[in-house]
Each structure stands twice: as C-alpha cells, then as structure tokens.
Amino acid sequence: MSLMKSLRAPLLAALLAVAGVAASVPTAALAQAASGPEGAASAEAPLPSVVTAPQVTTAKETVENPYGLEALWKGGDFVAKSVLIIMVIMSMGSWYIIFTKLFEQQKVFNNAREVGKGFWNAGSIKAGANALKEGSAFRFIAESGLDASAHHEGTLVEQIDLHTWISMSIQRAVENVNSRLQDGLAFLATVGSTAPFVGLFGTVWGIYHALTAIGIAGQASIDKVAGPVGEALIMTAIGLAVAVPAVMGYNWLPRRNKTAMERVRAFSGDVHNVLLAGKR
C-alpha cells in the first residue's frame, strides 16, 4: 500500500504536465498540421474564374434575286435594254411635265390674287400693269392691250376699227397664255397610250428569247421557265408604272388649266372694256 501511494503522486504529476503542453498549442497550427501539405496547397491556390461560353453571332443571309431587274439588265440583249431606256425616258419626261405644269398653274393662281388686290386700284392700265410681276400672264395681257390701243397704224390696219383691233390683240395674248399652259399635255397623252404597249413589246421579246433558250437546252423544268418568263413580265409592269401617272396627269392638269384660263379670260375682258373707254 505504501508502494502504490508512492507511485500515484509522480504519475498524476506527469499527466498534468502533458495536459498543459497540449493546451498551449495554437489552434491554427493544429489545423495546419491536421490538414497536411495538401490542405496548405489548397488554401493558397486562388479560386478558379468562371468560364463564360463564347457568344455565337448569327449572320443574316442575303439572298440575291437571280431573276430581278438587275439580272434582266445584265442578261438582256440590245432590244431589251433599249426598251428599258425608252420607258425610263418616258417616265422622267412625264414627271417633269406634271411638276412643271403644276408650278405654272399655281403661278397663275397667285398672280390672279395679286390682280384682285392691287391692279384695279391703280390710276390707269399702264400703272396697274407695271405693278404686276415680270413674266405674269396678266401683265402680258394688259401690255398687249396697251400696245394695240397705242399703235393702231398702217394702211391695212387702219381699215380695222379700234374696238376690233384691241379685241384681236387681247385675244391673241390670251391664246398664247393658254398655249403655254397646254404645252406638254400631248406628251403625257402619248406616254399614257403607248407605254403599256412598249412594255408589252419587251415582254414578248423576252418570252421569245426564253423559249428559244429552253428549246436549245432541251429542258423545260420550272427553273428554266420561271426565270426568263418572270424577267420578261417585268417589262409589262414597268410599262404600266410609266403609263398610269401620265394618264392621271393628262386627266387632271386640263381641269386646272380650265380654272386658270377662266380667270385669265375674265381679266382680259375687263381690260378690253377699260381700254375702249379710253382710260389707258
């Protein structure tokens, strides 16, 4: 018993010493020691970046029409190109005349408003004519009447009385104004009546060449027929596109000319009466 008591005291002292050393070890060192070299390497390695998939851009396919107007021009012969050029000239001429006539008619309407505002308030026909713009149809008529009343001379002219001479001069001036407004309408009528047939001629010529090519090739598949025939039919469409504006312009412009000429004729009659009254 005395031996056991003597060994118990040194054994307890050794256990307490071991426990104190273990408590003094840092937690981080224990964790590093527990993880080993693989854990240290994994702690120091950076996190992998997120890999994004490459963006796929889809490009639009532009499919060129092998049977369009460009193919018609490149594949057409001298006759087909000549027909296209003629129809382009017709179209350009028609639109030029339409816009020119509209401008001239609007100019007459504006001058008619100026006449109503200031011409008849002038002291004489000459003063009123000088107040109008240069190139005005109303000024031209007034000056024609003044010239006729001032120069009634000559052996042959003296046989005509002054009333008839002034009336004839003013009437000629009115007809000149009307003729200027009517210029170009015959071209519109010609284009409106002939453009569809010019386009039809191009269509017939194109179909003839298409059938000839099909006969030489010995194949009548849809791709051999649709392309050349479709190109030929473009001629008819162009002919109609040229003719329709020309016909509409030819039917519309004369109505506006009639309205403008009514104002011109009314003014000429008033000027004629004033000149016969002797107030120049």
Rosetta silent file (secondary structure, phi, psi, omega in degrees, C-alpha in Angstrom):
SEQUENCE: MSLMKSLRAPLLAALLAVAGVAASVPTAALAQAASGPEGAASAEAPLPSVVTAPQVTTAKETVENPYGLEALWKGGDFVAKSVLIIMVIMSMGSWYIIFTKLFEQQKVFNNAREVGKGFWNAGSIKAGANALKEGSAFRFIAESGLDASAHHEGTLVEQIDLHTWISMSIQRAVENVNSRLQDGLAFLATVGSTAPFVGLFGTVWGIYHALTAIGIAGQASIDKVAGPVGEALIMTAIGLAVAVPAVMGYNWLPRRNKTAMERVRAFSGDVHNVLLAGKR
SCORE:     score description
SCORE:     0.000 S_00000001
   1 L     0.000  -39.686  178.805    0.000    0.000    0.000 S_00000001
   2 H   -66.611  -30.786  179.192    2.808    2.329    0.777 S_00000001
   3 H   -70.820  -41.256  179.958    4.342    1.497   -2.630 S_00000001
   4 H   -65.845  -40.202  179.242    1.150    2.341   -4.510 S_00000001
   5 H   -65.635  -36.284 -179.361    0.771    5.619   -2.724 S_00000001
   6 H   -70.486  -29.952  178.905    4.360    6.465   -3.513 S_00000001
   7 H   -83.751  -24.610 -175.720    3.846    5.806   -7.329 S_00000001
   8 H   -66.729  -37.823 -175.315    0.450    7.571   -7.544 S_00000001
   9 H   -68.208  -48.173  178.181    1.852   11.011   -6.847 S_00000001
  10 H   -64.509  -33.977 -179.330    4.554   11.049   -9.619 S_00000001
  11 H   -66.033  -41.140  178.341    2.052    9.573  -12.191 S_00000001
  12 H   -66.428  -36.976  179.860   -0.505   12.334  -11.531 S_00000001
  13 H   -66.162  -37.663  179.024    2.187   14.966  -11.861 S_00000001
  14 H   -67.994  -40.533  178.524    3.248   13.591  -15.311 S_00000001
  15 H   -63.988  -40.958  179.371   -0.336   13.541  -16.601 S_00000001
  16 H   -64.925  -36.243  179.510   -0.916   17.148  -15.535 S_00000001
  17 H   -66.233  -41.968  178.072    2.274   18.247  -17.338 S_00000001
  18 H   -63.825  -40.489  179.285    1.239   16.568  -20.595 S_00000001
  19 H   -65.128  -36.018  178.746   -2.209   18.182  -20.464 S_00000001
  20 H   -67.222  -38.545  178.150   -0.710   21.674  -20.020 S_00000001
  21 H   -65.351  -41.730 -179.862    1.523   21.337  -23.106 S_00000001
  22 H   -64.544  -34.466 -179.442   -1.370   20.238  -25.288 S_00000001
  23 H   -71.805  -24.872 -178.216   -3.476   23.246  -24.202 S_00000001
  24 L   -83.422   -5.630  179.926   -0.731   25.678  -25.162 S_00000001
  25 L   -75.143  129.171 -178.838   -0.568   24.582  -28.905 S_00000001
  26 L   -64.662  150.032 -178.671   -2.313   27.208  -31.216 S_00000001
  27 H   -65.990  -38.273 -178.538   -5.438   26.203  -32.961 S_00000001
  28 H   -64.692  -38.073 -179.692   -4.180   27.291  -36.404 S_00000001
  29 H   -68.003  -38.151  176.392   -1.075   25.135  -36.057 S_00000001
  30 H   -62.976  -40.811 -179.243   -3.172   22.148  -35.100 S_00000001
  31 H   -65.990  -40.702 -179.866   -5.471   22.747  -38.099 S_00000001
  32 H   -66.888  -39.036  179.147   -2.481   23.111  -40.461 S_00000001
  33 H   -67.524  -36.252  179.630   -0.900   20.027  -39.028 S_00000001
  34 H   -68.135  -37.087 -176.148   -4.155   18.116  -39.326 S_00000001
  35 H   -77.043  -30.906  178.903   -4.677   19.139  -42.972 S_00000001
  36 H    80.928 -172.485 -177.297   -1.157   18.350  -44.053 S_00000001
  37 H   -66.345  -31.513  179.294    0.594   19.629  -47.184 S_00000001
  38 H   -66.747  -40.052  178.233   -2.414   19.078  -49.438 S_00000001
  39 H   -63.962  -40.457  178.789   -4.584   21.344  -47.261 S_00000001
  40 H   -64.407  -40.993  179.815   -1.914   24.102  -47.329 S_00000001
  41 H   -64.852  -38.321 -179.882   -1.664   23.964  -51.081 S_00000001
  42 H   -71.336  -30.034  179.039   -5.409   24.137  -51.467 S_00000001
  43 H   -71.286  -35.507 -178.047   -5.631   27.111  -49.084 S_00000001
  44 H   -81.479  -21.525 -176.390   -3.013   29.078  -51.022 S_00000001
  45 L   -71.541  135.975  178.564   -4.401   28.290  -54.521 S_00000001
  46 L   -71.698  154.857  178.319   -6.717   31.010  -55.994 S_00000001
  47 L   -68.572  140.897  179.976  -10.283   30.246  -56.803 S_00000001
  48 L   -70.066  141.460  178.365  -10.849   29.381  -60.476 S_00000001
  49 L   -75.555  155.743 -178.359  -12.556   32.107  -62.551 S_00000001
  50 L   -76.655  125.915 -178.733  -15.934   31.474  -64.106 S_00000001
  51 L   -90.271  119.716  179.750  -15.583   30.412  -67.713 S_00000001
  52 L   -95.760  142.640 -179.987  -18.201   32.003  -69.989 S_00000001
  53 L   -72.636  141.494  179.695  -19.251   30.329  -73.154 S_00000001
  54 L   -64.456  140.664 -179.397  -18.345   32.236  -76.339 S_00000001
  55 L   -77.756  133.644 -179.024  -21.213   34.216  -77.878 S_00000001
  56 L  -101.302  116.079  179.496  -22.376   32.880  -81.166 S_00000001
  57 L   -96.761  126.590 -179.834  -23.443   35.615  -83.621 S_00000001
  58 L   -95.502  115.396  178.948  -25.805   34.521  -86.320 S_00000001
  59 L   -83.355  140.004  179.435  -25.236   36.462  -89.534 S_00000001
  60 L   -77.150  136.763  177.975  -28.230   37.137  -91.768 S_00000001
  61 L   -86.078  126.100  176.227  -28.079   35.552  -95.125 S_00000001
  62 L  -101.247  111.121 -178.267  -28.734   37.953  -98.002 S_00000001
  63 L   -95.969  116.253  178.656  -30.117   36.021 -100.874 S_00000001
  64 L   -79.011  140.181 -179.520  -29.814   37.910 -104.160 S_00000001
  65 L   -79.064  114.420 -178.528  -32.687   37.552 -106.579 S_00000001
  66 L   -76.984   -5.633 -177.833  -31.316   35.882 -109.710 S_00000001
  67 L  -120.710   25.542 -177.317  -34.416   36.851 -111.676 S_00000001
  68 L   -88.721 -164.064 -177.203  -34.762   40.538 -110.760 S_00000001
  69 H   -68.307  -35.559  178.852  -34.296   43.759 -112.663 S_00000001
  70 H   -64.779  -41.086  177.839  -30.526   43.634 -112.344 S_00000001
  71 H   -66.610  -34.160  177.601  -30.435   40.184 -113.895 S_00000001
  72 H   -64.054  -41.590 -178.830  -32.739   41.428 -116.652 S_00000001
  73 H   -69.358  -42.132 -178.617  -30.378   44.284 -117.466 S_00000001
  74 H   -70.968  -38.075 -176.956  -27.245   42.126 -117.367 S_00000001
  75 H   -91.120   -8.189 -177.677  -28.733   39.247 -119.299 S_00000001
  76 L   -77.828  156.957  178.242  -30.821   41.274 -121.735 S_00000001
  77 L   -91.610 -166.966 -175.916  -29.822   41.968 -125.310 S_00000001
  78 H   -63.884  -38.908 -177.857  -29.810   45.275 -127.201 S_00000001
  79 H   -67.453  -44.948 -179.369  -33.569   45.306 -127.753 S_00000001
  80 H   -63.079  -42.683  178.459  -34.426   44.659 -124.089 S_00000001
  81 H   -67.166  -36.110  178.107  -32.062   47.370 -122.882 S_00000001
  82 H   -64.878  -40.161  178.348  -33.414   49.815 -125.457 S_00000001
  83 H   -63.708  -42.984  177.963  -36.972   49.193 -124.285 S_00000001
  84 H   -62.148  -42.573  179.835  -35.961   49.821 -120.664 S_00000001
  85 H   -64.710  -41.180  179.440  -34.174   53.061 -121.593 S_00000001
  86 H   -62.248  -42.642 -179.152  -37.169   54.288 -123.594 S_00000001
  87 H   -69.731  -33.435  175.337  -39.530   53.662 -120.696 S_00000001
  88 H   -64.696  -42.481  177.720  -37.192   55.420 -118.250 S_00000001
  89 H   -63.074  -41.703  177.320  -37.119   58.462 -120.562 S_00000001
  90 H   -60.184  -44.965 -178.514  -40.922   58.377 -120.807 S_00000001
  91 H   -65.088  -45.671  179.765  -41.287   58.244 -117.036 S_00000001
  92 H   -62.719  -42.239  178.140  -38.824   61.071 -116.399 S_00000001
  93 H   -63.945  -38.983  179.857  -40.464   63.252 -119.055 S_00000001
  94 H   -64.185  -48.275 -179.178  -43.934   62.620 -117.648 S_00000001
  95 H   -66.122  -35.459  177.556  -42.992   63.542 -114.091 S_00000001
  96 H   -62.933  -44.909 -179.840  -41.099   66.618 -115.300 S_00000001
  97 H   -66.094  -41.078 -179.015  -44.116   67.882 -117.227 S_00000001
  98 H   -60.813  -49.050 -178.709  -46.503   67.157 -114.355 S_00000001
  99 H   -68.988  -35.570  179.125  -44.459   69.135 -111.825 S_00000001
 100 H   -66.203  -43.861 -179.711  -43.739   71.950 -114.311 S_00000001
 101 H   -67.203  -37.889  176.905  -47.402   72.384 -115.201 S_00000001
 102 H   -62.482  -40.053  178.222  -48.422   72.362 -111.559 S_00000001
 103 H   -65.204  -43.545  179.960  -45.888   75.114 -110.858 S_00000001
 104 H   -65.516  -41.175  178.830  -47.106   77.231 -113.799 S_00000001
 105 H   -64.756  -42.534  178.506  -50.750   76.828 -112.826 S_00000001
 106 H   -64.124  -33.819  176.509  -50.047   77.779 -109.236 S_00000001
 107 H   -64.076  -40.523  177.358  -48.185   80.835 -110.512 S_00000001
 108 H   -64.549  -41.712  178.809  -51.280   81.913 -112.480 S_00000001
 109 H   -63.221  -40.969  178.713  -53.478   81.466 -109.406 S_00000001
 110 H   -65.772  -41.175  178.625  -51.102   83.569 -107.300 S_00000001
 111 H   -66.134  -33.082  177.644  -50.982   86.302 -109.947 S_00000001
 112 H   -64.825  -37.046  176.313  -54.777   86.299 -110.112 S_00000001
 113 H   -67.059  -36.642  177.895  -54.907   87.055 -106.400 S_00000001
 114 H   -66.179  -37.766  178.057  -52.449   89.918 -106.875 S_00000001
 115 H   -62.842  -43.191 -179.760  -54.601   91.367 -109.656 S_00000001
 116 H   -65.908  -26.547 -177.591  -57.647   91.318 -107.432 S_00000001
 117 H   -84.343  -45.122 -169.242  -55.771   93.106 -104.656 S_00000001
 118 H  -123.812  -21.103 -172.785  -53.889   95.897 -106.426 S_00000001
 119 H   -66.059  -47.523 -174.206  -54.378   96.110 -110.174 S_00000001
 120 H   -77.609   -6.467  174.920  -57.843   97.622 -110.252 S_00000001
 121 H   -90.934   -3.502  179.793  -56.961  100.162 -107.603 S_00000001
 122 L   -74.867  164.091 -178.290  -54.313  101.754 -109.855 S_00000001
 123 L   -76.177  -23.365 -177.965  -54.944  105.020 -111.677 S_00000001
 124 L  -152.153  170.142  177.672  -54.528  103.518 -115.166 S_00000001
 125 H   -64.773  -39.212 -179.465  -53.979  100.262 -117.013 S_00000001
 126 H   -64.663  -43.373  178.989  -50.316  101.138 -117.500 S_00000001
 127 H   -66.263  -39.546  177.997  -49.760  101.807 -113.794 S_00000001
 128 H   -67.221  -36.534  178.664  -51.569   98.622 -112.852 S_00000001
 129 H   -67.631  -38.868  179.039  -49.531   96.576 -115.360 S_00000001
 130 H   -66.960  -24.529  179.177  -46.266   97.966 -114.023 S_00000001
 131 H   -77.002  -17.713  179.732  -47.303   96.909 -110.515 S_00000001
 132 L   -80.990  162.073 -177.431  -47.589   93.253 -111.606 S_00000001
 133 L   -72.129  152.736  174.303  -44.640   90.864 -111.608 S_00000001
 134 L   -66.423  137.682 -178.561  -42.439   90.345 -114.651 S_00000001
 135 L    83.314    1.325  178.989  -43.491   87.295 -116.630 S_00000001
 136 L   -72.893  140.942  178.439  -47.020   87.351 -115.261 S_00000001
 137 H   -64.912  -34.034 -179.549  -49.714   86.246 -117.700 S_00000001
 138 H   -71.849  -36.253  175.659  -51.955   89.123 -116.570 S_00000001
 139 H   -67.028  -39.155  177.725  -49.236   91.693 -117.170 S_00000001
 140 H   -60.866  -41.444  179.642  -48.654   90.251 -120.636 S_00000001
 141 H   -68.534  -43.539  179.949  -52.338   90.636 -121.495 S_00000001
 142 H   -63.045  -42.827  179.119  -52.519   94.188 -120.145 S_00000001
 143 H   -68.271  -34.268  176.427  -49.405   95.244 -122.065 S_00000001
 144 H   -63.834  -42.013  176.848  -50.722   93.629 -125.256 S_00000001
 145 H   -65.517  -38.641  177.739  -53.930   95.661 -124.944 S_00000001
 146 H   -65.397  -42.275  178.618  -51.964   98.871 -124.302 S_00000001
 147 H   -64.198  -38.983 -179.833  -49.745   98.284 -127.343 S_00000001
 148 H   -67.055  -38.407  179.541  -52.784   97.630 -129.536 S_00000001
 149 H   -74.140  -26.515 -178.230  -54.526  100.805 -128.410 S_00000001
 150 H   -87.510  -26.449 -175.638  -51.375  102.922 -128.826 S_00000001
 151 L  -123.113   70.853  174.699  -50.261  101.613 -132.237 S_00000001
 152 L  -104.062   76.744 -172.145  -53.307  101.419 -134.463 S_00000001
 153 L  -142.081  164.108 -176.774  -51.487  102.472 -137.597 S_00000001
 154 L   112.626  149.971 -175.628  -50.640  101.200 -141.043 S_00000001
 155 L   -62.805  -44.536 -178.962  -52.545  101.165 -144.303 S_00000001
 156 L   -76.106  -37.987 -176.719  -54.062   97.742 -143.789 S_00000001
 157 H   -70.558  -28.765 -178.596  -54.601   98.083 -140.044 S_00000001
 158 H   -64.755  -22.240  178.295  -56.434  101.394 -140.425 S_00000001
 159 H   -74.067  -10.647  177.992  -59.259   99.565 -142.181 S_00000001
 160 L  -100.356  132.511  179.730  -59.952   97.725 -138.879 S_00000001
 161 L   -69.999  158.537 -174.928  -61.770   99.694 -136.240 S_00000001
 162 H   -61.061  -38.502 -179.442  -60.086  100.248 -132.868 S_00000001
 163 H   -59.780  -46.842 -178.609  -62.551   98.042 -130.990 S_00000001
 164 H   -69.336  -37.981 -178.878  -61.840   95.040 -133.208 S_00000001
 165 H   -64.205  -45.366  178.154  -58.090   95.664 -133.218 S_00000001
 166 H   -65.547  -41.020  179.452  -57.844   95.769 -129.415 S_00000001
 167 H   -62.123  -42.089  179.177  -60.099   92.741 -129.093 S_00000001
 168 H   -65.484  -40.825 -178.622  -57.961   90.744 -131.541 S_00000001
 169 H   -65.569  -44.385  179.792  -54.726   91.710 -129.774 S_00000001
 170 H   -67.560  -36.955  179.395  -56.012   90.750 -126.339 S_00000001
 171 H   -65.259  -39.426  176.186  -57.469   87.525 -127.695 S_00000001
 172 H   -63.337  -38.273  178.103  -54.108   86.579 -129.223 S_00000001
 173 H   -64.662  -41.056  178.689  -52.443   87.230 -125.854 S_00000001
 174 H   -64.429  -40.328  179.528  -54.990   85.012 -124.104 S_00000001
 175 H   -66.549  -34.347  176.465  -54.423   82.239 -126.633 S_00000001
 176 H   -64.734  -41.171  177.440  -50.672   82.483 -126.088 S_00000001
 177 H   -63.699  -43.218  179.195  -51.178   82.032 -122.341 S_00000001
 178 H   -63.626  -40.523  179.620  -53.481   79.074 -122.969 S_00000001
 179 H   -64.958  -36.741  178.768  -50.982   77.517 -125.382 S_00000001
 180 H   -67.513  -36.851  177.733  -48.210   77.852 -122.806 S_00000001
 181 H   -71.704  -26.695 -178.593  -50.337   76.103 -120.184 S_00000001
 182 H   -85.751   -9.021 -178.995  -51.202   73.326 -122.642 S_00000001
 183 L   -61.058  134.750  176.768  -47.585   72.595 -123.542 S_00000001
 184 L    93.562  -17.571 -179.335  -46.529   69.064 -122.651 S_00000001
 185 H   -68.415  -30.333  177.033  -50.014   67.604 -122.307 S_00000001
 186 H   -65.945  -34.988  176.996  -49.676   65.917 -125.697 S_00000001
 187 H   -64.688  -41.373  177.323  -46.552   64.165 -124.409 S_00000001
 188 H   -61.779  -40.958  178.495  -48.496   62.868 -121.412 S_00000001
 189 H   -64.520  -39.856  179.062  -51.217   61.575 -123.713 S_00000001
 190 H   -65.077  -44.207  179.757  -48.632   59.844 -125.907 S_00000001
 191 H   -65.642  -42.884 -178.880  -46.904   58.215 -122.945 S_00000001
 192 H   -63.490  -29.943 -177.595  -50.181   57.123 -121.377 S_00000001
 193 H   -92.603  -23.506 -174.970  -51.336   55.438 -124.572 S_00000001
 194 H  -107.192  -23.135 -176.305  -48.073   53.873 -125.765 S_00000001
 195 H   -59.159  -42.559  178.247  -46.133   52.921 -122.601 S_00000001
 196 H   -60.864  -35.067 -178.688  -48.165   49.721 -121.930 S_00000001
 197 H   -76.396  -32.206  174.238  -47.550   48.548 -125.493 S_00000001
 198 H   -64.012  -43.979  176.048  -43.842   49.359 -125.297 S_00000001
 199 H   -63.964  -37.388  178.314  -43.662   47.255 -122.136 S_00000001
 200 H   -66.471  -36.008  176.108  -45.671   44.514 -123.813 S_00000001
 201 H   -62.133  -43.153  176.462  -43.242   44.510 -126.721 S_00000001
 202 H   -62.313  -35.870  178.231  -40.390   43.985 -124.255 S_00000001
 203 H   -66.259  -45.984  179.798  -42.345   41.149 -122.656 S_00000001
 204 H   -62.554  -41.707  179.608  -42.966   39.398 -125.973 S_00000001
 205 H   -64.760  -40.601  178.827  -39.341   39.800 -126.952 S_00000001
 206 H   -67.087  -40.753  178.583  -38.161   38.383 -123.622 S_00000001
 207 H   -66.130  -37.351  177.198  -40.518   35.398 -123.785 S_00000001
 208 H   -59.673  -46.783  178.907  -39.379   34.669 -127.317 S_00000001
 209 H   -67.847  -33.727  177.653  -35.751   34.531 -126.227 S_00000001
 210 H   -64.827  -45.772  178.952  -36.677   32.466 -123.169 S_00000001
 211 H   -65.988  -34.631  177.454  -38.478   29.874 -125.257 S_00000001
 212 H   -64.427  -43.293  178.926  -35.606   29.813 -127.732 S_00000001
 213 H   -64.952  -38.350  178.438  -33.121   29.153 -124.919 S_00000001
 214 H   -65.646  -40.292  178.662  -35.350   26.418 -123.483 S_00000001
 215 H   -65.464  -37.885  178.333  -35.634   24.778 -126.887 S_00000001
 216 H   -68.173  -40.985  179.922  -31.870   24.827 -127.385 S_00000001
 217 H   -71.067  -26.369 -179.782  -31.259   23.395 -123.910 S_00000001
 218 L    76.830   14.449  179.338  -33.902   20.719 -124.426 S_00000001
 219 L  -125.684  140.764  179.921  -35.194   21.100 -120.848 S_00000001
 220 L  -126.673   40.626  178.782  -38.490   22.595 -119.710 S_00000001
 221 L   -74.768  168.552 -174.046  -38.116   22.440 -115.941 S_00000001
 222 H   -64.689  -35.150  179.820  -39.606   25.124 -113.711 S_00000001
 223 H   -71.067  -25.523  177.632  -36.238   26.842 -113.111 S_00000001
 224 H   -79.787  -24.780 -176.072  -35.667   27.086 -116.850 S_00000001
 225 H   -97.460  -42.935 -171.478  -39.090   28.612 -117.495 S_00000001
 226 H   -64.977  -42.652 -176.592  -39.849   30.752 -114.431 S_00000001
 227 H   -62.476  -60.027 -178.553  -36.740   32.920 -114.536 S_00000001
 228 H   -62.095  -39.567 -179.985  -36.764   34.156 -118.155 S_00000001
 229 H   -67.874  -40.335  177.390  -40.553   34.496 -118.286 S_00000001
 230 H   -62.893  -39.759  176.448  -40.595   36.390 -114.971 S_00000001
 231 H   -63.480  -37.918  179.328  -37.908   38.754 -116.248 S_00000001
 232 H   -67.787  -36.974  179.917  -39.935   39.367 -119.378 S_00000001
 233 H   -68.877  -20.346  174.976  -43.073   40.157 -117.390 S_00000001
 234 H   -59.590  -33.447  178.741  -41.155   42.891 -115.557 S_00000001
 235 H   -59.691  -42.923  178.623  -41.332   44.847 -118.810 S_00000001
 236 H   -64.295  -41.625  178.587  -45.133   44.871 -118.667 S_00000001
 237 H   -62.880  -41.416  178.824  -45.088   46.027 -115.052 S_00000001
 238 H   -65.495  -39.920  177.875  -42.698   48.866 -115.892 S_00000001
 239 H   -60.852  -41.472  177.249  -44.877   49.886 -118.830 S_00000001
 240 H   -68.057  -38.595  178.754  -47.942   50.123 -116.590 S_00000001
 241 H   -64.961  -28.864  177.110  -45.986   52.041 -113.939 S_00000001
 242 H   -79.655  -38.023 -173.149  -44.993   54.587 -116.593 S_00000001
 243 H   -75.279  -38.163 -173.717  -48.447   54.865 -118.186 S_00000001
 244 H   -62.048  -48.940  177.527  -50.612   55.296 -115.087 S_00000001
 245 H   -62.207  -35.576 -179.921  -49.061   58.598 -113.815 S_00000001
 246 H   -64.943  -43.190  179.498  -49.079   60.011 -117.354 S_00000001
 247 H   -66.182  -42.629  179.092  -52.789   59.254 -117.825 S_00000001
 248 H   -64.124  -40.212  176.796  -53.688   60.662 -114.414 S_00000001
 249 H   -65.660  -38.888  179.589  -51.688   63.821 -115.117 S_00000001
 250 H   -66.955  -31.858  178.568  -53.299   64.240 -118.520 S_00000001
 251 H   -82.885  -24.385 -175.491  -56.783   63.991 -116.985 S_00000001
 252 H   -91.532  -42.054 -175.180  -56.016   66.239 -114.001 S_00000001
 253 H   -64.414  -41.329  178.528  -53.971   69.085 -115.477 S_00000001
 254 H   -60.674  -31.461  176.815  -56.532   70.231 -118.114 S_00000001
 255 H   -65.251  -41.678  176.546  -59.119   70.732 -115.360 S_00000001
 256 H   -67.691  -36.300  175.667  -56.742   73.024 -113.516 S_00000001
 257 H   -61.541  -38.955  179.494  -55.932   74.776 -116.799 S_00000001
 258 H   -62.713  -42.312  178.684  -59.624   75.439 -117.324 S_00000001
 259 H   -64.591  -41.794  179.398  -59.904   77.086 -113.901 S_00000001
 260 H   -66.401  -41.065 -177.726  -56.831   79.215 -114.546 S_00000001
 261 H   -70.884  -27.285  174.373  -57.988   80.268 -118.007 S_00000001
 262 H   -61.245  -40.481  178.324  -61.374   81.340 -116.664 S_00000001
 263 H   -70.831  -37.298  179.175  -59.604   83.911 -114.510 S_00000001
 264 H   -66.624  -44.008 -179.277  -57.369   84.988 -117.387 S_00000001
 265 H   -66.858  -37.616  176.906  -60.312   85.465 -119.779 S_00000001
 266 H   -63.435  -41.290  177.893  -62.285   87.408 -117.188 S_00000001
 267 H   -65.308  -42.426 -179.109  -59.322   89.739 -116.693 S_00000001
 268 H   -63.345  -37.946  177.576  -58.824   90.187 -120.445 S_00000001
 269 H   -64.707  -39.439  178.265  -62.475   91.151 -120.905 S_00000001
 270 H   -66.744  -41.478  178.319  -62.229   93.774 -118.179 S_00000001
 271 H   -63.805  -39.619  178.877  -59.030   95.213 -119.658 S_00000001
 272 H   -61.247  -44.229  179.710  -60.653   95.355 -123.088 S_00000001
 273 H   -66.047  -39.308 -179.764  -63.601   97.346 -121.776 S_00000001
 274 H   -67.470  -39.278  178.828  -61.368   99.755 -119.864 S_00000001
 275 H   -67.082  -37.488  176.860  -59.199  100.391 -122.931 S_00000001
 276 H   -67.097  -27.827  176.463  -62.225  101.061 -125.101 S_00000001
 277 L   -74.346   -8.489  175.941  -63.360  103.583 -122.523 S_00000001
 278 L    89.670    9.593 -179.744  -60.114  105.446 -123.190 S_00000001
 279 L  -100.182   92.097 -177.088  -58.532  105.041 -119.754 S_00000001
 280 L   -92.491    0.000    0.000  -55.050  103.754 -120.540 S_00000001
